[in-house]
Amino acid sequence: MRLTRKLAALGALAATTAAALLVGGATQASAAPNFQMPFKCGYTATAATFSGHKPAYSVDFQKSGITGDAVLASAPGTVTRVDSTAPGESYGKWIEISHGGGWTTRYAHLSVQSVRQGQQVRLGTKIGQAGATGGVTGPHLHYEQRYNGTARKVVLNGRSVPYYGHTSFTSRNSCGGGGGNPYSPKEVCGSGYSVIDRHALGKAGTVYLMYNAGNGKNCVTTLKSSSLGKKTPASAFLKPKGGTRATDSGNYTYYAGPVRKSAAKTCVQWGGSLGDRKYTSPFEHCG
């Protein structure tokens, strides 16, 4: 979608929360929420970005048959705008949500708006349905993440949307409704891998060893069970006997890894950590 000059007027009308942190006399940007894709758990769509998109860093979510599909709040907040533009112009039917600290999101070209201004919404609350209202050439959802009124590069569940191109994303919005990790070991390691061993790291999570008989590779991933959605120390490692050790370590929201190594008919040492809970296996699974 290439927005018209009407967008500039809309941007001037938008009310944003100025919430910058003053540290040592310098203004620091408030940390962004852990924004999620604005669709139901498991929904896959193409995140399209292109040079000249107005405003900069907007994302168009494209999918065949998207009209009428539910659009969800990508973070908790308060609905600050439920508006529409003239037919054929700009956003069409659109919604803005304030998430605090100066951060807002916008959702445009909706066929249906399901919330009212001032309404508080949770992550995953249905706010409308995708459509083709406004200045569009086809149905899609126009989406923005803004800080103090300026569009920023979109990040979804900690993953940056590439600029510029067309990239497939699958929603993790409100997955694991019971509070569990929305990812499975197979999702992390990929198609063809099966769990052959696991080790619990207390209540913090579990480290998994997987194997793909098709390519002779092992894969290790460490999945969290607590502090989900928050970046905490996690690691996963794998070492074939006589080979080099591969490790993935950092602060992660849901899992560490995947770490893969060729290990057909070779013993492997594997393990991982979550916080201060660690596991290192002996060399095993040699077949």
Backbone hydrogen bonds, N-H to C=O, Kabsch-Sander energy under -0.5 kcal/mol:
donor,donor_aa,acceptor,acceptor_aa,energy
3,L,1,M,-0.7
3,L,54,K,-0.7
7,L,4,T,-2.0
8,A,5,R,-1.0
9,A,5,R,-0.8
10,L,6,K,-2.0
11,G,7,L,-2.9
12,A,8,A,-1.7
13,L,9,A,-1.4
14,A,10,L,-1.3
16,T,14,A,-0.7
18,A,16,T,-0.6
19,A,17,T,-1.0
21,L,28,Q,-2.1
23,V,21,L,-0.7
23,V,26,A,-2.7
26,A,23,V,-2.1
28,Q,21,L,-3.0
35,F,33,P,-1.9
36,Q,74,S,-2.3
39,F,37,M,-1.5
41,C,173,N,-0.5
42,G,171,S,-2.7
43,Y,40,K,-2.3
45,A,169,F,-2.2
46,T,62,Q,-2.7
47,A,45,A,-0.5
47,A,167,T,-3.4
48,A,46,T,-0.9
48,A,60,D,-2.9
49,T,165,G,-2.7
53,H,50,F,-1.6
58,S,55,P,-1.4
59,V,143,Y,-2.5
60,D,48,A,-2.4
61,F,59,V,-0.6
61,F,141,L,-3.1
62,Q,46,T,-2.6
62,Q,60,D,-0.6
66,I,63,K,-1.6
68,G,130,A,-2.9
69,D,66,I,-2.6
71,V,128,G,-2.8
72,L,38,P,-1.9
73,A,125,T,-2.3
77,G,121,V,-2.3
78,T,98,S,-2.5
79,V,119,Q,-3.0
80,T,96,E,-2.2
81,R,96,E,-1.6
83,D,94,W,-2.3
85,T,92,G,-0.8
89,E,86,A,-2.2
92,G,89,E,-1.2
93,K,110,L,-0.5
94,W,83,D,-2.8
95,I,107,Y,-2.1
96,E,81,R,-2.2
97,I,105,T,-2.4
98,S,78,T,-3.1
99,H,103,W,-3.3
100,G,103,W,-0.5
103,W,100,G,-1.7
104,T,146,R,-2.2
105,T,97,I,-2.1
106,R,144,E,-1.7
107,Y,95,I,-2.3
108,A,142,H,-2.5
109,H,91,Y,-2.3
109,H,93,K,-0.5
110,L,93,K,-2.4
111,S,129,Q,-2.4
112,V,129,Q,-1.2
114,S,127,I,-3.2
115,V,127,I,-0.6
118,G,79,V,-3.5
119,Q,116,R,-1.9
121,V,77,G,-2.9
124,G,73,A,-2.2
125,T,122,R,-2.2
127,I,71,V,-2.9
128,G,71,V,-1.3
129,Q,112,V,-2.2
130,A,69,D,-2.6
131,G,140,H,-0.7
133,T,109,H,-0.9
135,G,90,S,-1.9
136,V,134,G,-1.5
140,H,131,G,-1.9
141,L,61,F,-2.0
142,H,108,A,-1.5
142,H,140,H,-0.6
143,Y,59,V,-2.8
144,E,106,R,-1.8
145,Q,152,R,-0.5
146,R,104,T,-3.3
147,Y,150,T,-2.6
148,N,102,G,-3.0
150,T,147,Y,-1.6
152,R,145,Q,-3.3
156,L,159,R,-2.9
157,N,35,F,-4.1
157,N,155,V,-0.5
159,R,156,L,-2.0
160,S,158,G,-0.5
161,V,154,V,-2.5
165,G,49,T,-0.8
167,T,47,A,-1.8
169,F,45,A,-2.6
171,S,43,Y,-2.9
175,C,172,R,-1.6
179,G,176,G,-3.1
188,V,184,S,-1.9
189,C,185,P,-2.7
190,G,186,K,-2.7
193,Y,190,G,-1.4
194,S,211,Y,-1.8
196,I,209,L,-2.7
197,D,209,L,-1.6
199,H,207,V,-2.2
201,L,205,G,-3.3
202,G,200,A,-0.6
204,A,201,L,-1.6
206,T,223,L,-2.3
207,V,199,H,-2.5
208,Y,221,T,-3.1
209,L,197,D,-2.7
210,M,219,C,-3.1
211,Y,194,S,-2.1
212,N,217,K,-2.5
213,A,211,Y,-0.6
215,N,212,N,-0.7
216,G,212,N,-1.8
217,K,212,N,-0.9
218,N,261,K,-2.8
219,C,210,M,-2.1
220,V,259,V,-2.2
221,T,208,Y,-1.5
222,T,256,A,-2.0
223,L,206,T,-2.7
223,L,221,T,-0.6
224,K,254,Y,-2.6
225,S,204,A,-3.2
226,S,204,A,-1.2
229,G,253,T,-1.7
230,K,227,S,-1.8
230,K,253,T,-0.5
232,T,230,K,-0.7
232,T,252,Y,-2.0
234,A,250,G,-2.7
235,S,273,S,-2.2
236,A,248,D,-2.0
237,F,271,G,-2.7
238,L,246,A,-2.1
239,K,269,Q,-2.8
241,K,267,C,-3.0
243,G,240,P,-2.5
246,A,238,L,-2.7
248,D,236,A,-2.8
250,G,234,A,-2.3
252,Y,232,T,-2.5
252,Y,250,G,-0.6
256,A,222,T,-2.3
259,V,220,V,-2.0
261,K,218,N,-1.8
263,A,216,G,-3.0
264,A,216,G,-0.6
266,T,263,A,-1.7
268,V,284,E,-2.7
269,Q,239,K,-2.7
271,G,237,F,-1.6
272,G,279,Y,-1.5
273,S,235,S,-1.5
274,L,277,R,-2.4
275,G,233,P,-1.6
277,R,274,L,-2.0
278,K,276,D,-0.5
279,Y,272,G,-2.1
281,S,270,W,-2.7
284,E,268,V,-2.4
284,E,282,P,-0.5
